[in-house]
Amino acid sequence: MGRAFTQRLITQMYFPDDPLFFQDPMWNSVRDEKARQRMLCHYDHTATAPEWALAFQFDIVLRGPQASVFEDEEHDDDE
């Protein structure tokens, strides 16, 4: 949670082939298709409990070329 609101990390899990992507403002704000693909979770068969629950893996990468999509902090100061 961090010590203050500005230190909190809030994220959204996106599932492949969601039919409502066209209505999601965050999804649609990301124009780069490779970045969008990094926002998707992936089915995890090893963690799935048959006839009870499907499991998905969702990674948050903080740095590097495969980093998760983050809000641009420069725009925060303008508002």
Secondary structure, 3 states (H helix, E strand, C coil): CCCCHHHCCCCCCECCCCCCHHHCHHHHHCCCHHHHHHCECEECHHHCECCCECCEECCCCCCCCCCCCCCCHHHHCCC
